[in-house]
Amino acid sequence: MDRILIVEDDEDINRLLCKILTKDGYEVTGAYSGTEAKLLLDQEKWDLMLLDLMLPGMKGEELTDYVRNVKHSEIPILILSAKTAVEHKLALIAGGADDYITKPFEPKEVSVRVMAALRRYQKFENTEGKSGKKEKILRRKHLALDTEARSASVNGKELALTRYEYEILLCLISQPEKVFSRETLYETVWNGSYYGEDNTVNVHVSNLRKKIAAYDPVEEYIKTVWGIGFKMA
């Protein structure tokens, strides 16, 4: 049974989310502050976290950064917020969140988004856990991608990539001469239908470029093909 941590300081909303997801068949635990959630994350294993932003003790953005960059955990993080600005949503995704649910929400929307996030994550885990012969390391200039270790490095320094960043980079470096449309990258990496207004791919490619440039500011690695998408430079 999948275990879900709900981090929401509003008791009524927390109870409602617990009720919705318990009814869906998940094992659910509620936390009411960022510090309480951090303690639970350190002590137990979770399959997904629903996270409010305005929390006592430790804000949602800080908790996301802790999960991604300190614990190096790839569990799905679904943000709950009343803020609706696109720029705000993109900043949260760039910071490590997987999805964004706007308050007030419909119970069915929560159920579907949680189910989709867990499905993507479990597919990632199953792929990561397969054993077999070690494949060759894929290289481009000073960039090396190890497909068995699911890691990448530039000039010998490992990149701290999210699973989506890694999958995008794997697509590009596996076929370096091919131009990948945003639609193709989205449907391949996120396993979902692409909507033309969705800027998710652009945000993750931008993050990839910044991480690579930190260790090699001279070379270009990912090229934008205007009007189409991206390819390896």
C-alpha positions in Angstrom: 0.0 0.0 0.0 1.4 3.4 -1.0 2.1 5.8 1.9 1.2 9.4 1.6 2.3 12.3 3.8 0.0 15.3 3.8 1.6 18.5 5.1 -1.1 21.1 5.7 -1.5 23.3 8.7 -5.2 23.9 8.2 -6.9 21.1 10.2 -10.0 21.0 8.1 -8.2 20.8 4.8 -5.8 18.2 6.3 -8.6 16.0 7.5 -10.4 16.3 4.1 -7.3 15.3 2.2 -6.8 12.4 4.5 -10.4 11.3 4.0 -10.2 11.5 0.2 -6.9 9.5 -0.1 -7.8 7.0 2.6 -11.0 6.3 0.7 -8.8 5.8 -2.4 -6.9 3.0 -0.6 -3.7 4.8 0.5 -2.1 4.8 3.9 -2.2 8.4 4.9 -0.6 10.5 7.7 -1.2 14.2 8.3 1.5 16.7 9.5 0.7 20.2 10.5 4.0 22.0 10.3 7.1 21.9 8.2 9.3 20.8 11.1 6.9 17.9 11.9 7.0 16.8 8.2 10.8 17.0 8.2 10.9 14.7 11.2 8.5 12.2 9.6 10.5 12.3 6.3 13.7 11.5 8.2 12.1 8.7 10.2 9.9 6.8 7.7 9.6 6.0 4.0 7.0 7.7 2.0 5.7 7.2 -1.6 4.3 10.7 -2.1 4.0 14.1 -0.3 1.1 16.6 -0.6 2.6 19.9 0.5 1.1 23.2 1.5 3.5 26.2 1.2 2.6 28.5 4.1 3.5 26.3 7.0 4.7 27.1 10.5 8.3 26.1 11.4 9.5 25.4 7.9 8.0 26.7 4.7 6.9 24.4 1.8 9.7 25.7 -0.5 12.3 24.9 2.2 10.9 21.4 2.7 11.0 20.7 -1.1 14.6 21.9 -1.2 15.4 19.6 1.8 13.9 16.6 0.1 15.6 17.1 -3.2 19.0 18.5 -2.3 19.7 17.1 1.3 17.9 13.8 1.3 18.3 13.3 -2.4 14.9 11.7 -2.5 12.8 11.6 -5.7 9.4 11.0 -4.1 6.7 12.9 -5.9 5.9 16.3 -4.3 2.5 17.8 -5.1 2.1 21.4 -4.0 -1.1 22.7 -2.6 -1.5 26.5 -2.9 -4.1 29.2 -3.5 -1.6 31.1 -5.7 -2.6 30.8 -9.4 0.1 32.8 -11.2 1.8 30.7 -13.9 5.2 32.1 -12.9 4.7 30.9 -9.4 3.8 27.4 -10.5 6.8 27.2 -12.8 9.2 28.4 -10.1 7.9 25.6 -7.8 8.4 23.0 -10.5 11.8 24.3 -11.2 12.5 24.0 -7.5 11.7 20.3 -7.4 8.0 19.9 -7.2 6.2 17.5 -9.5 2.8 19.0 -9.8 0.6 21.8 -8.5 -2.9 21.7 -7.2 -4.7 25.0 -6.8 -6.9 25.7 -3.8 -9.9 25.3 -3.6 -9.7 21.9 -5.2 -12.1 19.2 -6.2 -11.6 15.8 -4.5 -11.6 14.0 -7.8 -8.7 16.2 -9.0 -6.7 15.3 -6.0 -7.3 11.6 -6.5 -6.3 11.7 -10.2 -3.2 13.8 -9.7 -2.0 11.6 -6.9 -2.6 8.5 -8.9 -0.8 9.9 -12.0 2.2 11.0 -9.9 2.5 7.6 -8.2 2.3 5.8 -11.6 5.1 7.9 -13.0 7.3 7.4 -9.9 6.7 3.7 -9.8 7.6 3.4 -13.5 10.8 5.3 -12.8 11.6 3.0 -9.8 11.0 -0.2 -11.8 13.2 1.0 -14.6 15.9 2.1 -12.2 15.9 -1.2 -10.4 16.3 -3.5 -13.5 19.7 -5.3 -13.6 21.7 -6.3 -16.6 24.9 -5.8 -18.3 26.5 -2.4 -17.8 25.8 -0.3 -20.9 28.5 2.0 -22.3 28.7 5.5 -20.9 27.2 8.0 -23.3 29.4 11.0 -23.9 29.1 14.5 -25.5 32.1 16.9 -25.2 32.9 17.0 -21.4 29.5 15.4 -20.5 29.2 11.8 -19.5 26.0 9.9 -18.8 26.1 6.5 -17.1 22.8 4.7 -18.0 23.2 2.0 -15.3 24.0 4.3 -12.4 21.5 6.9 -13.8 24.0 9.6 -13.2 25.7 12.3 -15.3 28.9 14.3 -14.8 30.6 17.2 -16.5 34.4 17.4 -16.3 34.3 14.6 -13.8 31.9 16.4 -11.4 28.5 14.8 -10.8 25.4 16.7 -11.7 22.6 16.7 -9.1 19.7 16.0 -11.5 16.0 15.4 -10.8 14.6 12.2 -12.5 12.9 14.4 -15.1 16.1 16.2 -15.9 17.9 12.9 -16.2 15.3 11.5 -18.5 15.4 14.6 -20.8 19.2 14.4 -21.0 19.0 10.7 -21.7 16.6 11.3 -24.6 18.9 14.0 -26.1 22.2 12.3 -25.7 21.0 8.9 -26.9 20.2 10.4 -30.3 22.4 13.5 -30.4 21.5 14.3 -34.0 17.8 14.2 -33.5 15.7 17.2 -32.8 13.1 16.4 -30.1 9.9 18.5 -30.0 8.6 19.7 -26.7 5.6 17.4 -27.2 7.8 14.4 -27.8 9.9 15.1 -24.7 6.9 15.7 -22.5 5.1 12.6 -23.6 8.3 10.5 -23.3 9.4 11.7 -19.9 6.1 12.5 -18.2 4.1 9.7 -19.9 1.2 12.1 -20.5 -0.6 14.2 -23.1 1.1 17.4 -24.0 -0.7 20.8 -24.0 0.8 23.6 -26.1 0.7 26.1 -23.3 2.6 23.9 -20.9 6.1 25.3 -20.2 7.3 22.4 -18.1 9.8 21.1 -20.7 11.3 24.6 -21.1 11.8 25.0 -17.4 13.5 21.6 -17.0 15.8 22.2 -20.0 16.7 25.6 -18.6 17.6 23.9 -15.2 19.7 21.3 -17.1 21.6 24.0 -18.9 22.4 25.9 -15.7 23.6 22.8 -13.9 25.8 21.8 -16.8 27.2 25.3 -17.2 28.2 25.4 -13.6 31.0 22.9 -14.5 31.5 23.9 -18.1 30.5 27.5 -18.8 32.3 27.5 -22.2 30.7 24.7 -24.2 27.1 24.6 -25.3 25.4 21.2 -24.7 21.7 21.6 -25.4 20.7 23.6 -28.5 17.3 25.2 -29.1 15.9 24.6 -32.5 13.5 27.4 -32.8 9.9 26.5 -33.6 10.6 22.8 -33.1 12.4 21.8 -29.8 15.8 20.8 -28.6 18.8 18.7 -29.5 22.3 18.1 -28.3 24.7 20.8 -29.5 
